[in-house]
Amino acid sequence: MNKAAITKHNIYNKLIGFTEQDLSAIANFIDFMRHKKQLEEKKVLKLQGILKDYDIDFSDLKKFKKQTWEHLEQEFSNG
């Protein structure tokens, strides 16, 4: 057995005897840890001021930047 499988088995054995409410709290904690890990993998930009509480998708800005540079390169290659 690999180490991860052994650890999962040990965790499962430790869950014996917990109430449904306790298990629900543990499941919520696991979900929180997964969410936290996903956030760490993403580049997080902390906004301040009037934009503080808004989630902003910068994908359109990236597309615009790419199109602008492509347009500029075309102008220089044609002229």
Disulfide bonds with the S-S distance in Angstrom:
none
